[in-house]
Amino acid sequence: MASIDLDKVLDKAWADKSVPEVLAAPVSALKGVSDRQGDLLKEAFGVVTVADLAALKYVGWAQALAALDSAK
């Protein structure tokens, strides 16, 4: 099972929340993502929540390409 240090990836206000709460949170709950950047993600891709960002097909495509590159 995968694990992640939530303090390293979430703003302090979200670090003690459950995974379902974080997935429903705005993308600005991620450390380093500002409200403005969240607005731009919404405008460009319709991304509103962390779950939306995770499900964004372009993210999956980029991850697949990176995995292919690291497998060589």
mmCIF file of the N, C-alpha and C atoms, coordinates in Angstrom:
data_MODEL
# 
_entry.id   MODEL 
# 
loop_
_atom_site.group_PDB 
_atom_site.id 
_atom_site.type_symbol 
_atom_site.label_atom_id 
_atom_site.label_alt_id 
_atom_site.label_comp_id 
_atom_site.label_asym_id 
_atom_site.label_entity_id 
_atom_site.label_seq_id 
_atom_site.pdbx_PDB_ins_code 
_atom_site.Cartn_x 
_atom_site.Cartn_y 
_atom_site.Cartn_z 
_atom_site.occupancy 
_atom_site.B_iso_or_equiv 
_atom_site.pdbx_formal_charge 
_atom_site.auth_seq_id 
_atom_site.auth_comp_id 
_atom_site.auth_asym_id 
_atom_site.auth_atom_id 
_atom_site.pdbx_PDB_model_num 
ATOM 1   N N  . MET A 1 1  ? 0.838   -1.182 0.000   1.00 0.00 ? 1  MET A N  1 
ATOM 2   C CA . MET A 1 1  ? 0.000   0.000  0.000   1.00 0.00 ? 1  MET A CA 1 
ATOM 3   C C  . MET A 1 1  ? 0.882   1.245  0.000   1.00 0.00 ? 1  MET A C  1 
ATOM 4   N N  . ALA A 1 2  ? 0.554   2.214  -0.821  1.00 0.00 ? 2  ALA A N  1 
ATOM 5   C CA . ALA A 1 2  ? 1.341   3.437  -0.923  1.00 0.00 ? 2  ALA A CA 1 
ATOM 6   C C  . ALA A 1 2  ? 1.056   4.346  0.259   1.00 0.00 ? 2  ALA A C  1 
ATOM 7   N N  . SER A 1 3  ? 2.061   5.114  0.644   1.00 0.00 ? 3  SER A N  1 
ATOM 8   C CA . SER A 1 3  ? 1.861   6.107  1.697   1.00 0.00 ? 3  SER A CA 1 
ATOM 9   C C  . SER A 1 3  ? 2.485   7.417  1.255   1.00 0.00 ? 3  SER A C  1 
ATOM 10  N N  . ILE A 1 4  ? 2.042   8.487  1.898   1.00 0.00 ? 4  ILE A N  1 
ATOM 11  C CA . ILE A 1 4  ? 2.521   9.815  1.550   1.00 0.00 ? 4  ILE A CA 1 
ATOM 12  C C  . ILE A 1 4  ? 2.527   10.669 2.811   1.00 0.00 ? 4  ILE A C  1 
ATOM 13  N N  . ASP A 1 5  ? 3.531   11.505 2.955   1.00 0.00 ? 5  ASP A N  1 
ATOM 14  C CA . ASP A 1 5  ? 3.600   12.436 4.077   1.00 0.00 ? 5  ASP A CA 1 
ATOM 15  C C  . ASP A 1 5  ? 2.738   13.639 3.733   1.00 0.00 ? 5  ASP A C  1 
ATOM 16  N N  . LEU A 1 6  ? 1.529   13.679 4.288   1.00 0.00 ? 6  LEU A N  1 
ATOM 17  C CA . LEU A 1 6  ? 0.570   14.727 3.932   1.00 0.00 ? 6  LEU A CA 1 
ATOM 18  C C  . LEU A 1 6  ? 1.069   16.120 4.282   1.00 0.00 ? 6  LEU A C  1 
ATOM 19  N N  . ASP A 1 7  ? 1.932   16.234 5.304   1.00 0.00 ? 7  ASP A N  1 
ATOM 20  C CA . ASP A 1 7  ? 2.476   17.545 5.658   1.00 0.00 ? 7  ASP A CA 1 
ATOM 21  C C  . ASP A 1 7  ? 3.322   18.125 4.532   1.00 0.00 ? 7  ASP A C  1 
ATOM 22  N N  . LYS A 1 8  ? 3.873   17.250 3.696   1.00 0.00 ? 8  LYS A N  1 
ATOM 23  C CA . LYS A 1 8  ? 4.731   17.714 2.598   1.00 0.00 ? 8  LYS A CA 1 
ATOM 24  C C  . LYS A 1 8  ? 3.941   18.110 1.356   1.00 0.00 ? 8  LYS A C  1 
ATOM 25  N N  . VAL A 1 9  ? 2.700   17.649 1.235   1.00 0.00 ? 9  VAL A N  1 
ATOM 26  C CA . VAL A 1 9  ? 1.950   17.917 0.005   1.00 0.00 ? 9  VAL A CA 1 
ATOM 27  C C  . VAL A 1 9  ? 0.701   18.774 0.217   1.00 0.00 ? 9  VAL A C  1 
ATOM 28  N N  . LEU A 1 10 ? 0.321   19.013 1.479   1.00 0.00 ? 10 LEU A N  1 
ATOM 29  C CA . LEU A 1 10 ? -0.894  19.785 1.750   1.00 0.00 ? 10 LEU A CA 1 
ATOM 30  C C  . LEU A 1 10 ? -0.586  21.023 2.571   1.00 0.00 ? 10 LEU A C  1 
ATOM 31  N N  . ASP A 1 11 ? -1.366  22.079 2.346   1.00 0.00 ? 11 ASP A N  1 
ATOM 32  C CA . ASP A 1 11 ? -1.290  23.242 3.225   1.00 0.00 ? 11 ASP A CA 1 
ATOM 33  C C  . ASP A 1 11 ? -1.649  22.792 4.636   1.00 0.00 ? 11 ASP A C  1 
ATOM 34  N N  . LYS A 1 12 ? -1.140  23.514 5.622   1.00 0.00 ? 12 LYS A N  1 
ATOM 35  C CA . LYS A 1 12 ? -1.345  23.140 7.022   1.00 0.00 ? 12 LYS A CA 1 
ATOM 36  C C  . LYS A 1 12 ? -2.814  22.937 7.375   1.00 0.00 ? 12 LYS A C  1 
ATOM 37  N N  . ALA A 1 13 ? -3.687  23.752 6.824   1.00 0.00 ? 13 ALA A N  1 
ATOM 38  C CA . ALA A 1 13 ? -5.116  23.668 7.148   1.00 0.00 ? 13 ALA A CA 1 
ATOM 39  C C  . ALA A 1 13 ? -5.730  22.344 6.708   1.00 0.00 ? 13 ALA A C  1 
ATOM 40  N N  . TRP A 1 14 ? -5.098  21.648 5.796   1.00 0.00 ? 14 TRP A N  1 
ATOM 41  C CA . TRP A 1 14 ? -5.654  20.412 5.246   1.00 0.00 ? 14 TRP A CA 1 
ATOM 42  C C  . TRP A 1 14 ? -4.908  19.167 5.698   1.00 0.00 ? 14 TRP A C  1 
ATOM 43  N N  . ALA A 1 15 ? -3.779  19.309 6.351   1.00 0.00 ? 15 ALA A N  1 
ATOM 44  C CA . ALA A 1 15 ? -2.920  18.172 6.685   1.00 0.00 ? 15 ALA A CA 1 
ATOM 45  C C  . ALA A 1 15 ? -3.577  17.165 7.620   1.00 0.00 ? 15 ALA A C  1 
ATOM 46  N N  . ASP A 1 16 ? -4.542  17.585 8.418   1.00 0.00 ? 16 ASP A N  1 
ATOM 47  C CA . ASP A 1 16 ? -5.179  16.660 9.363   1.00 0.00 ? 16 ASP A CA 1 
ATOM 48  C C  . ASP A 1 16 ? -6.531  16.143 8.864   1.00 0.00 ? 16 ASP A C  1 
ATOM 49  N N  . LYS A 1 17 ? -6.854  16.430 7.620   1.00 0.00 ? 17 LYS A N  1 
ATOM 50  C CA . LYS A 1 17 ? -8.143  16.007 7.050   1.00 0.00 ? 17 LYS A CA 1 
ATOM 51  C C  . LYS A 1 17 ? -8.032  14.591 6.496   1.00 0.00 ? 17 LYS A C  1 
ATOM 52  N N  . SER A 1 18 ? -9.167  13.961 6.324   1.00 0.00 ? 18 SER A N  1 
ATOM 53  C CA . SER A 1 18 ? -9.199  12.623 5.738   1.00 0.00 ? 18 SER A CA 1 
ATOM 54  C C  . SER A 1 18 ? -8.952  12.718 4.228   1.00 0.00 ? 18 SER A C  1 
ATOM 55  N N  . VAL A 1 19 ? -8.586  11.598 3.638   1.00 0.00 ? 19 VAL A N  1 
ATOM 56  C CA . VAL A 1 19 ? -8.355  11.571 2.191   1.00 0.00 ? 19 VAL A CA 1 
ATOM 57  C C  . VAL A 1 19 ? -9.611  12.001 1.423   1.00 0.00 ? 19 VAL A C  1 
ATOM 58  N N  . PRO A 1 20 ? -10.808 11.503 1.769   1.00 0.00 ? 20 PRO A N  1 
ATOM 59  C CA . PRO A 1 20 ? -11.999 11.971 1.043   1.00 0.00 ? 20 PRO A CA 1 
ATOM 60  C C  . PRO A 1 20 ? -12.208 13.485 1.152   1.00 0.00 ? 20 PRO A C  1 
ATOM 61  N N  . GLU A 1 21 ? -11.904 14.048 2.322   1.00 0.00 ? 21 GLU A N  1 
ATOM 62  C CA . GLU A 1 21 ? -12.030 15.504 2.483   1.00 0.00 ? 21 GLU A CA 1 
ATOM 63  C C  . GLU A 1 21 ? -11.031 16.235 1.595   1.00 0.00 ? 21 GLU A C  1 
ATOM 64  N N  . VAL A 1 22 ? -9.812  15.726 1.540   1.00 0.00 ? 22 VAL A N  1 
ATOM 65  C CA . VAL A 1 22 ? -8.777  16.361 0.710   1.00 0.00 ? 22 VAL A CA 1 
ATOM 66  C C  . VAL A 1 22 ? -9.136  16.254 -0.767  1.00 0.00 ? 22 VAL A C  1 
ATOM 67  N N  . LEU A 1 23 ? -9.629  15.113 -1.191  1.00 0.00 ? 23 LEU A N  1 
ATOM 68  C CA . LEU A 1 23 ? -10.007 14.953 -2.602  1.00 0.00 ? 23 LEU A CA 1 
ATOM 69  C C  . LEU A 1 23 ? -11.135 15.902 -2.998  1.00 0.00 ? 23 LEU A C  1 
ATOM 70  N N  . ALA A 1 24 ? -11.998 16.243 -2.055  1.00 0.00 ? 24 ALA A N  1 
ATOM 71  C CA . ALA A 1 24 ? -13.096 17.171 -2.328  1.00 0.00 ? 24 ALA A CA 1 
ATOM 72  C C  . ALA A 1 24 ? -12.680 18.627 -2.155  1.00 0.00 ? 24 ALA A C  1 
ATOM 73  N N  . ALA A 1 25 ? -11.477 18.859 -1.676  1.00 0.00 ? 25 ALA A N  1 
ATOM 74  C CA . ALA A 1 25 ? -10.981 20.213 -1.407  1.00 0.00 ? 25 ALA A CA 1 
ATOM 75  C C  . ALA A 1 25 ? -10.584 20.907 -2.703  1.00 0.00 ? 25 ALA A C  1 
ATOM 76  N N  . PRO A 1 26 ? -10.537 22.237 -2.654  1.00 0.00 ? 26 PRO A N  1 
ATOM 77  C CA . PRO A 1 26 ? -10.018 22.967 -3.820  1.00 0.00 ? 26 PRO A CA 1 
ATOM 78  C C  . PRO A 1 26 ? -8.537  22.635 -4.026  1.00 0.00 ? 26 PRO A C  1 
ATOM 79  N N  . VAL A 1 27 ? -8.077  22.762 -5.251  1.00 0.00 ? 27 VAL A N  1 
ATOM 80  C CA . VAL A 1 27 ? -6.681  22.423 -5.546  1.00 0.00 ? 27 VAL A CA 1 
ATOM 81  C C  . VAL A 1 27 ? -5.694  23.270 -4.750  1.00 0.00 ? 27 VAL A C  1 
ATOM 82  N N  . SER A 1 28 ? -6.128  24.406 -4.255  1.00 0.00 ? 28 SER A N  1 
ATOM 83  C CA . SER A 1 28 ? -5.258  25.248 -3.433  1.00 0.00 ? 28 SER A CA 1 
ATOM 84  C C  . SER A 1 28 ? -4.953  24.599 -2.083  1.00 0.00 ? 28 SER A C  1 
ATOM 85  N N  . ALA A 1 29 ? -5.603  23.479 -1.765  1.00 0.00 ? 29 ALA A N  1 
ATOM 86  C CA . ALA A 1 29 ? -5.254  22.727 -0.553  1.00 0.00 ? 29 ALA A CA 1 
ATOM 87  C C  . ALA A 1 29 ? -3.884  22.063 -0.711  1.00 0.00 ? 29 ALA A C  1 
ATOM 88  N N  . LEU A 1 30 ? -3.424  21.907 -1.945  1.00 0.00 ? 30 LEU A N  1 
ATOM 89  C CA . LEU A 1 30 ? -2.100  21.346 -2.201  1.00 0.00 ? 30 LEU A CA 1 
ATOM 90  C C  . LEU A 1 30 ? -1.041  22.408 -1.931  1.00 0.00 ? 30 LEU A C  1 
ATOM 91  N N  . LYS A 1 31 ? -0.008  22.020 -1.236  1.00 0.00 ? 31 LYS A N  1 
ATOM 92  C CA . LYS A 1 31 ? 1.080   22.946 -0.903  1.00 0.00 ? 31 LYS A CA 1 
ATOM 93  C C  . LYS A 1 31 ? 1.683   23.501 -2.185  1.00 0.00 ? 31 LYS A C  1 
ATOM 94  N N  . GLY A 1 32 ? 1.775   24.814 -2.246  1.00 0.00 ? 32 GLY A N  1 
ATOM 95  C CA . GLY A 1 32 ? 2.384   25.461 -3.399  1.00 0.00 ? 32 GLY A CA 1 
ATOM 96  C C  . GLY A 1 32 ? 1.412   25.856 -4.494  1.00 0.00 ? 32 GLY A C  1 
ATOM 97  N N  . VAL A 1 33 ? 0.127   25.514 -4.351  1.00 0.00 ? 33 VAL A N  1 
ATOM 98  C CA . VAL A 1 33 ? -0.883  25.906 -5.337  1.00 0.00 ? 33 VAL A CA 1 
ATOM 99  C C  . VAL A 1 33 ? -1.709  27.044 -4.738  1.00 0.00 ? 33 VAL A C  1 
ATOM 100 N N  . SER A 1 34 ? -1.638  28.195 -5.362  1.00 0.00 ? 34 SER A N  1 
ATOM 101 C CA . SER A 1 34 ? -2.354  29.369 -4.856  1.00 0.00 ? 34 SER A CA 1 
ATOM 102 C C  . SER A 1 34 ? -3.813  29.363 -5.311  1.00 0.00 ? 34 SER A C  1 
ATOM 103 N N  . ASP A 1 35 ? -4.606  30.198 -4.691  1.00 0.00 ? 35 ASP A N  1 
ATOM 104 C CA . ASP A 1 35 ? -5.997  30.355 -5.121  1.00 0.00 ? 35 ASP A CA 1 
ATOM 105 C C  . ASP A 1 35 ? -6.048  30.788 -6.584  1.00 0.00 ? 35 ASP A C  1 
ATOM 106 N N  . ARG A 1 36 ? -5.153  31.673 -6.979  1.00 0.00 ? 36 ARG A N  1 
ATOM 107 C CA . ARG A 1 36 ? -5.117  32.160 -8.361  1.00 0.00 ? 36 ARG A CA 1 
ATOM 108 C C  . ARG A 1 36 ? -4.799  31.020 -9.322  1.00 0.00 ? 36 ARG A C  1 
ATOM 109 N N  . GLN A 1 37 ? -3.846  30.191 -8.963  1.00 0.00 ? 37 GLN A N  1 
ATOM 110 C CA . GLN A 1 37 ? -3.517  29.054 -9.819  1.00 0.00 ? 37 GLN A CA 1 
ATOM 111 C C  . GLN A 1 37 ? -4.693  28.084 -9.895  1.00 0.00 ? 37 GLN A C  1 
ATOM 112 N N  . GLY A 1 38 ? -5.395  27.929 -8.784  1.00 0.00 ? 38 GLY A N  1 
ATOM 113 C CA . GLY A 1 38 ? -6.606  27.108 -8.785  1.00 0.00 ? 38 GLY A CA 1 
ATOM 114 C C  . GLY A 1 38 ? -7.644  27.666 -9.737  1.00 0.00 ? 38 GLY A C  1 
ATOM 115 N N  . ASP A 1 39 ? -7.793  28.992 -9.727  1.00 0.00 ? 39 ASP A N  1 
ATOM 116 C CA . ASP A 1 39 ? -8.732  29.636 -10.652 1.00 0.00 ? 39 ASP A CA 1 
ATOM 117 C C  . ASP A 1 39 ? -8.335  29.393 -12.104 1.00 0.00 ? 39 ASP A C  1 
ATOM 118 N N  . LEU A 1 40 ? -7.041  29.446 -12.374 1.00 0.00 ? 40 LEU A N  1 
ATOM 119 C CA . LEU A 1 40 ? -6.562  29.217 -13.742 1.00 0.00 ? 40 LEU A CA 1 
ATOM 120 C C  . LEU A 1 40 ? -6.785  27.774 -14.175 1.00 0.00 ? 40 LEU A C  1 
ATOM 121 N N  . LEU A 1 41 ? -6.592  26.822 -13.253 1.00 0.00 ? 41 LEU A N  1 
ATOM 122 C CA . LEU A 1 41 ? -6.880  25.415 -13.579 1.00 0.00 ? 41 LEU A CA 1 
ATOM 123 C C  . LEU A 1 41 ? -8.359  25.222 -13.880 1.00 0.00 ? 41 LEU A C  1 
ATOM 124 N N  . LYS A 1 42 ? -9.199  25.922 -13.130 1.00 0.00 ? 42 LYS A N  1 
ATOM 125 C CA . LYS A 1 42 ? -10.639 25.832 -13.376 1.00 0.00 ? 42 LYS A CA 1 
ATOM 126 C C  . LYS A 1 42 ? -10.972 26.404 -14.749 1.00 0.00 ? 42 LYS A C  1 
ATOM 127 N N  . GLU A 1 43 ? -10.397 27.549 -15.051 1.00 0.00 ? 43 GLU A N  1 
ATOM 128 C CA . GLU A 1 43 ? -10.664 28.208 -16.328 1.00 0.00 ? 43 GLU A CA 1 
ATOM 129 C C  . GLU A 1 43 ? -10.165 27.367 -17.509 1.00 0.00 ? 43 GLU A C  1 
ATOM 130 N N  . ALA A 1 44 ? -8.967  26.820 -17.370 1.00 0.00 ? 44 ALA A N  1 
ATOM 131 C CA . ALA A 1 44 ? -8.358  26.097 -18.485 1.00 0.00 ? 44 ALA A CA 1 
ATOM 132 C C  . ALA A 1 44 ? -8.899  24.678 -18.655 1.00 0.00 ? 44 ALA A C  1 
ATOM 133 N N  . PHE A 1 45 ? -9.132  23.981 -17.540 1.00 0.00 ? 45 PHE A N  1 
ATOM 134 C CA . PHE A 1 45 ? -9.441  22.557 -17.631 1.00 0.00 ? 45 PHE A CA 1 
ATOM 135 C C  . PHE A 1 45 ? -10.701 22.128 -16.877 1.00 0.00 ? 45 PHE A C  1 
ATOM 136 N N  . GLY A 1 46 ? -11.367 23.075 -16.220 1.00 0.00 ? 46 GLY A N  1 
ATOM 137 C CA . GLY A 1 46 ? -12.553 22.723 -15.448 1.00 0.00 ? 46 GLY A CA 1 
ATOM 138 C C  . GLY A 1 46 ? -12.226 22.030 -14.140 1.00 0.00 ? 46 GLY A C  1 
ATOM 139 N N  . VAL A 1 47 ? -10.982 22.136 -13.697 1.00 0.00 ? 47 VAL A N  1 
ATOM 140 C CA . VAL A 1 47 ? -10.539 21.501 -12.456 1.00 0.00 ? 47 VAL A CA 1 
ATOM 141 C C  . VAL A 1 47 ? -10.942 22.379 -11.277 1.00 0.00 ? 47 VAL A C  1 
ATOM 142 N N  . VAL A 1 48 ? -11.680 21.791 -10.342 1.00 0.00 ? 48 VAL A N  1 
ATOM 143 C CA . VAL A 1 48 ? -12.121 22.527 -9.149  1.00 0.00 ? 48 VAL A CA 1 
ATOM 144 C C  . VAL A 1 48 ? -11.537 21.890 -7.882  1.00 0.00 ? 48 VAL A C  1 
ATOM 145 N N  . THR A 1 49 ? -11.491 20.563 -7.858  1.00 0.00 ? 49 THR A N  1 
ATOM 146 C CA . THR A 1 49 ? -11.051 19.861 -6.653  1.00 0.00 ? 49 THR A CA 1 
ATOM 147 C C  . THR A 1 49 ? -9.753  19.098 -6.897  1.00 0.00 ? 49 THR A C  1 
ATOM 148 N N  . VAL A 1 50 ? -9.164  18.627 -5.808  1.00 0.00 ? 50 VAL A N  1 
ATOM 149 C CA . VAL A 1 50 ? -7.972  17.791 -5.911  1.00 0.00 ? 50 VAL A CA 1 
ATOM 150 C C  . VAL A 1 50 ? -8.298  16.537 -6.727  1.00 0.00 ? 50 VAL A C  1 
ATOM 151 N N  . ALA A 1 51 ? -9.481  15.974 -6.517  1.00 0.00 ? 51 ALA A N  1 
ATOM 152 C CA . ALA A 1 51 ? -9.893  14.787 -7.287  1.00 0.00 ? 51 ALA A CA 1 
ATOM 153 C C  . ALA A 1 51 ? -9.989  15.105 -8.777  1.00 0.00 ? 51 ALA A C  1 
ATOM 154 N N  . ASP A 1 52 ? -10.498 16.279 -9.115  1.00 0.00 ? 52 ASP A N  1 
ATOM 155 C CA . ASP A 1 52 ? -10.563 16.679 -10.524 1.00 0.00 ? 52 ASP A CA 1 
ATOM 156 C C  . ASP A 1 52 ? -9.169  16.722 -11.136 1.00 0.00 ? 52 ASP A C  1 
ATOM 157 N N  . LEU A 1 53 ? -8.214  17.270 -10.390 1.00 0.00 ? 53 LEU A N  1 
ATOM 158 C CA . LEU A 1 53 ? -6.844  17.362 -10.889 1.00 0.00 ? 53 LEU A CA 1 
ATOM 159 C C  . LEU A 1 53 ? -6.258  15.967 -11.085 1.00 0.00 ? 53 LEU A C  1 
ATOM 160 N N  . ALA A 1 54 ? -6.496  15.082 -10.123 1.00 0.00 ? 54 ALA A N  1 
ATOM 161 C CA . ALA A 1 54 ? -5.982  13.714 -10.226 1.00 0.00 ? 54 ALA A CA 1 
ATOM 162 C C  . ALA A 1 54 ? -6.570  12.975 -11.418 1.00 0.00 ? 54 ALA A C  1 
ATOM 163 N N  . ALA A 1 55 ? -7.805  13.289 -11.758 1.00 0.00 ? 55 ALA A N  1 
ATOM 164 C CA . ALA A 1 55 ? -8.490  12.600 -12.856 1.00 0.00 ? 55 ALA A CA 1 
ATOM 165 C C  . ALA A 1 55 ? -8.260  13.251 -14.219 1.00 0.00 ? 55 ALA A C  1 
ATOM 166 N N  . LEU A 1 56 ? -7.584  14.374 -14.244 1.00 0.00 ? 56 LEU A N  1 
ATOM 167 C CA . LEU A 1 56 ? -7.366  15.098 -15.495 1.00 0.00 ? 56 LEU A CA 1 
ATOM 168 C C  . LEU A 1 56 ? -6.560  14.230 -16.457 1.00 0.00 ? 56 LEU A C  1 
ATOM 169 N N  . LYS A 1 57 ? -7.120  13.975 -17.617 1.00 0.00 ? 57 LYS A N  1 
ATOM 170 C CA . LYS A 1 57 ? -6.473  13.055 -18.558 1.00 0.00 ? 57 LYS A CA 1 
ATOM 171 C C  . LYS A 1 57 ? -5.083  13.520 -18.954 1.00 0.00 ? 57 LYS A C  1 
ATOM 172 N N  . TYR A 1 58 ? -4.852  14.807 -19.006 1.00 0.00 ? 58 TYR A N  1 
ATOM 173 C CA . TYR A 1 58 ? -3.542  15.310 -19.401 1.00 0.00 ? 58 TYR A CA 1 
ATOM 174 C C  . TYR A 1 58 ? -2.482  14.972 -18.362 1.00 0.00 ? 58 TYR A C  1 
ATOM 175 N N  . VAL A 1 59 ? -2.876  14.938 -17.104 1.00 0.00 ? 59 VAL A N  1 
ATOM 176 C CA . VAL A 1 59 ? -1.959  14.536 -16.035 1.00 0.00 ? 59 VAL A CA 1 
ATOM 177 C C  . VAL A 1 59 ? -1.584  13.070 -16.229 1.00 0.00 ? 59 VAL A C  1 
ATOM 178 N N  . GLY A 1 60 ? -2.561  12.233 -16.507 1.00 0.00 ? 60 GLY A N  1 
ATOM 179 C CA . GLY A 1 60 ? -2.297  10.815 -16.751 1.00 0.00 ? 60 GLY A CA 1 
ATOM 180 C C  . GLY A 1 60 ? -1.379  10.604 -17.932 1.00 0.00 ? 60 GLY A C  1 
ATOM 181 N N  . TRP A 1 61 ? -1.625  11.342 -18.992 1.00 0.00 ? 61 TRP A N  1 
ATOM 182 C CA . TRP A 1 61 ? -0.774  11.221 -20.176 1.00 0.00 ? 61 TRP A CA 1 
ATOM 183 C C  . TRP A 1 61 ? 0.661   11.622 -19.852 1.00 0.00 ? 61 TRP A C  1 
ATOM 184 N N  . ALA A 1 62 ? 0.833   12.723 -19.147 1.00 0.00 ? 62 ALA A N  1 
ATOM 185 C CA . ALA A 1 62 ? 2.175   13.192 -18.788 1.00 0.00 ? 62 ALA A CA 1 
ATOM 186 C C  . ALA A 1 62 ? 2.871   12.189 -17.884 1.00 0.00 ? 62 ALA A C  1 
ATOM 187 N N  . GLN A 1 63 ? 2.144   11.605 -16.926 1.00 0.00 ? 63 GLN A N  1 
ATOM 188 C CA . GLN A 1 63 ? 2.737   10.601 -16.038 1.00 0.00 ? 63 GLN A CA 1 
ATOM 189 C C  . GLN A 1 63 ? 3.152   9.357  -16.829 1.00 0.00 ? 63 GLN A C  1 
ATOM 190 N N  . ALA A 1 64 ? 2.326   8.943  -17.788 1.00 0.00 ? 64 ALA A N  1 
ATOM 191 C CA . ALA A 1 64 ? 2.658   7.780  -18.605 1.00 0.00 ? 64 ALA A CA 1 
ATOM 192 C C  . ALA A 1 64 ? 3.911   8.036  -19.434 1.00 0.00 ? 64 ALA A C  1 
ATOM 193 N N  . LEU A 1 65 ? 4.028   9.213  -20.003 1.00 0.00 ? 65 LEU A N  1 
ATOM 194 C CA . LEU A 1 65 ? 5.221   9.556  -20.784 1.00 0.00 ? 65 LEU A CA 1 
ATOM 195 C C  . LEU A 1 65 ? 6.463   9.579  -19.906 1.00 0.00 ? 65 LEU A C  1 
ATOM 196 N N  . ALA A 1 66 ? 6.337   10.139 -18.707 1.00 0.00 ? 66 ALA A N  1 
ATOM 197 C CA . ALA A 1 66 ? 7.470   10.175 -17.788 1.00 0.00 ? 66 ALA A CA 1 
ATOM 198 C C  . ALA A 1 66 ? 7.878   8.771  -17.375 1.00 0.00 ? 66 ALA A C  1 
ATOM 199 N N  . ALA A 1 67 ? 6.897   7.895  -17.143 1.00 0.00 ? 67 ALA A N  1 
ATOM 200 C CA . ALA A 1 67 ? 7.195   6.505  -16.780 1.00 0.00 ? 67 ALA A CA 1 
ATOM 201 C C  . ALA A 1 67 ? 7.902   5.788  -17.918 1.00 0.00 ? 67 ALA A C  1 
ATOM 202 N N  . LEU A 1 68 ? 7.468   6.014  -19.140 1.00 0.00 ? 68 LEU A N  1 
ATOM 203 C CA . LEU A 1 68 ? 8.125   5.410  -20.304 1.00 0.00 ? 68 LEU A CA 1 
ATOM 204 C C  . LEU A 1 68 ? 9.575   5.869  -20.405 1.00 0.00 ? 68 LEU A C  1 
ATOM 205 N N  . ASP A 1 69 ? 9.801   7.140  -20.151 1.00 0.00 ? 69 ASP A N  1 
ATOM 206 C CA . ASP A 1 69 ? 11.152  7.690  -20.243 1.00 0.00 ? 69 ASP A CA 1 
ATOM 207 C C  . ASP A 1 69 ? 12.041  7.108  -19.154 1.00 0.00 ? 69 ASP A C  1 
ATOM 208 N N  . SER A 1 70 ? 11.507  6.948  -17.957 1.00 0.00 ? 70 SER A N  1 
ATOM 209 C CA . SER A 1 70 ? 12.352  6.440  -16.854 1.00 0.00 ? 70 SER A CA 1 
ATOM 210 C C  . SER A 1 70 ? 12.579  4.940  -16.976 1.00 0.00 ? 70 SER A C  1 
ATOM 211 N N  . ALA A 1 71 ? 11.797  4.258  -17.800 1.00 0.00 ? 71 ALA A N  1 
ATOM 212 C CA . ALA A 1 71 ? 11.942  2.809  -17.971 1.00 0.00 ? 71 ALA A CA 1 
ATOM 213 C C  . ALA A 1 71 ? 13.029  2.417  -18.960 1.00 0.00 ? 71 ALA A C  1 
ATOM 214 N N  . LYS A 1 72 ? 13.590  3.397  -19.647 1.00 0.00 ? 72 LYS A N  1 
ATOM 215 C CA . LYS A 1 72 ? 14.593  3.051  -20.674 1.00 0.00 ? 72 LYS A CA 1 
ATOM 216 C C  . LYS A 1 72 ? 15.923  2.697  -20.080 1.00 0.00 ? 72 LYS A C  1 
# 
